[in-house]
Amino acid sequence: MNNAMRQLVLNKGKEKFIFRYQSGHEDDLLDALISQAKDKRTEFDWFDAAVLSFRLTQSLICQADELLNENSDAQMPAI
């Protein structure tokens, strides 16, 4: 499994939120988004958390599609 570092970035007004996470630790990222949304010291809110979690989901779907395509290509008999 690829344990590459990944990141999600959100620019909001004068603030920039950068969330870095290791592939395979998306659950920790979701916990961080929740914690950030609860923190009243920033402008990061629940809508921002929802946007980033949606982007995370889209990224995971793309990764799964790539894996499925790699596996189906590997199983195709050579003609």
Secondary structure by P-SEA (a helix, b strand, c coil): ccccccbbbbbcccbbbbbbbcccaaaaaaaaaaaaaacccccccaaaaaaaaaaaaaaaaaaaaaaaaaaaaaacccc
